[in-house]
Amino acid sequence: MNEDQILDYNFNSENDDRQEVKLLSKNYFIVLYLLTFGLYGIWWQYKMWIFFKQRQNLDIMPVPRAIFSIFFIYSLFEKILAFGKYHEVNKNYSSGGLFALYVVLTFVVDRLPDPLFLLSFFAVFAFLPPLNVFNLSMQNSDEFNAYYANGFSQRQLIIIGCGVIFWLLVLIGTFAE
C-alpha cells in the first residue's frame, strides 16, 4: 500500500478479525441474578474463569471455582481488576470489601428466618463493580469487538420465565402462613 492509498483504506472494514463479545449490562445482570435466586452469579463466575483460563493459559477448573466461590471469588475480582488496569480502565474497587460483602450476604444473612433471608439477594451488589470493570475493559480492548446485547437472549428469557414462577411460589409460601 503506497502513501496515496492509505487515505482510501477502510480501517473499520468487514475484515475485522477481533472476536465479537456480547456484554451484559448491570440491569440485565441484576434481573438474572434475582430471578435465578443468585444462581446466575455462579454462572457468571464460571464464564469469567473460562475467559481467564483461555486468555492466560491457566491450569484451573472453572466449574469448582464457580461452585466453591467462597474460596475463589476474591482472586477472580483481583483478576478482573488487573484486566481493567491493563486496558486502562480508571475504575477501582476493593476486592476484599466485595468479598466480605459477598460472604456475609450469601452465607450469613441467608441463614436468617423468613422473610429476612431475602436480604441475601443484596449480594448482587458485590458483582456490579467487577462486571463494570470487565465490560469497560472489553470495550477498550483491541482484541475484542464488545457490544451490549439488545434485550435478553432466548435462553435468558426461559430462565426469567422459570424465575418468575419460582419467585411467585416462594412469596406465596413465605407470606401465606
N, C-alpha and C positions, 0 to 999 in steps of 0.2 A: 504494500500500500504506500503510495507516494504522498507527499505533503498536500497535494491538491485534493486527493481523495479522502483525507481524514475528516474534512468538514461534511462530507456526504455519508460517512459511515454512521449507521444507526446503532449506537451503543446499547440501546434498550430493545434490541431485536428479539425476535422469537427464538433465537438460538441461545437464549439464556439457560445456562446449564446449572443454575442454582436449584437446589431441592426445594420444592413447594411445601410449605408447612402452614396448616390452619391453626391459628391461635384461638384460645378460649378466653373470652372476656371475663372480667371479675364477676359480673352479674350472672352470666351463664354458669360459672363455677359455683357460685353461691346456690343457685337454684338446684343444680345437680347434686351438690353436697347435701343440702337439706332434704331433698326428696328421696335420696337413697340412704337416709339415716347415717350419713357420714361415710358410707362405703365408697363414694366417688373419690374421697380423699386418698383411700388406699389405691384405687386405680390410677389416680394422678401420680402418686409416688412411684408406682410401678413404671408408668410411662417415662417419668423423669430418670429413673435408674436405667432403663433401657437406653435412653438418649445418651447418658453419660458413659454407659458401658461401651456403646458403639463409638462414641466420639473420642474417648480416652483409652480405648482398648483395655478396659478394666476386667479383671478376672473376678467377677462378682455374680451373684444370683439375685436378680431383681425381685423375684416373687417373695422370697423370705425377707428381703429388706423392706418390702412394702407391708407385708403382713406383720412383721415384728418391728413396726415403725418406731416404737419407743426406744429401740437401740440404735436406729439409723437415721432418724429424721433430722437430727442436728447436723450430721455430716452432709445430708442432702441439701439442707438450707445453706451450708457453707459452700458447697459446690456451685449452687446457683448464684450465690453472691460473687464468687470468684469468676464465674462465667460472665456475669454482668460487668465486673470491673475490666475484664479482658475486652469486652465490647463497648467500653467507655460509657456505661450506664451510670449516671450520677445519682443513684438511689442507694440507700443503705438501710439495713435493719439489723437488729440484734438476734443472731441465730439462737443464742442462749435464752433470750427472753421469749422468743416464739416457741422454742422447745418447752420451756416451763409452762407457757400458756396452753400449749397442746396437751401436755401431760396432765396438768391439773384439770382441764375441762374434759378431756377424753377418759381419763382413768380414775379421777377422784369425784368430780361432780356427777358423773354418770351413775355413781352408786347411791345418789340421794333418792329419797322416796318420791313417788308420784305427786304432783307433776313437776317437781323440782329437777328431775333428771333431764328435762327438756333444755335446761341451761347448758348442758354439754354440747349442744349444737353451735354454741358460740365459738367452738374450736375452729370453725371455718375461718375465723379471722387470723388464725396462725398461718394459714396458707396464702393469704392475699398478698402480702409483701413479696414473698418469693415468686409467686405467679406473675406479679407485675414486673419484677426484675427479669424473669425469664422471657416474658413477652417482649419487653424493650430490647433485650439482648438479641433475640431472634430478628427483630426488625432492624437493628443496627448491623447485623452480621452480613458480610459479603457472601457467605456460603449458602444462605437460605433466602428464599422469596417468601417471607412470612406475611400473612394477612389474617384478619379476623373473619371468622366464618359468619355468614349471614344466616341467622336462625340456627335451630338445633338440627342435628342430623337425624335420620330415621331411627337409628338405634337409641339416640338420646331421647327422642320423643316417646319411644316404647318404655324406656326407663322412667321417664316423667309420668306416664300414664300409670304404671305399676306403683310408683311412689305416691301418687295422689290417692290411690285406692288403699295402700297400706297406712298412710297418714290418717285417712278417714277412720279406718279401723282402730288405730291407736288412740285417736282422740275420742272416739265413741267409747272404747274400753276404759280410758282414763277418767272420763268425766261422767260416765253412766252410773257409777256407783252411788 
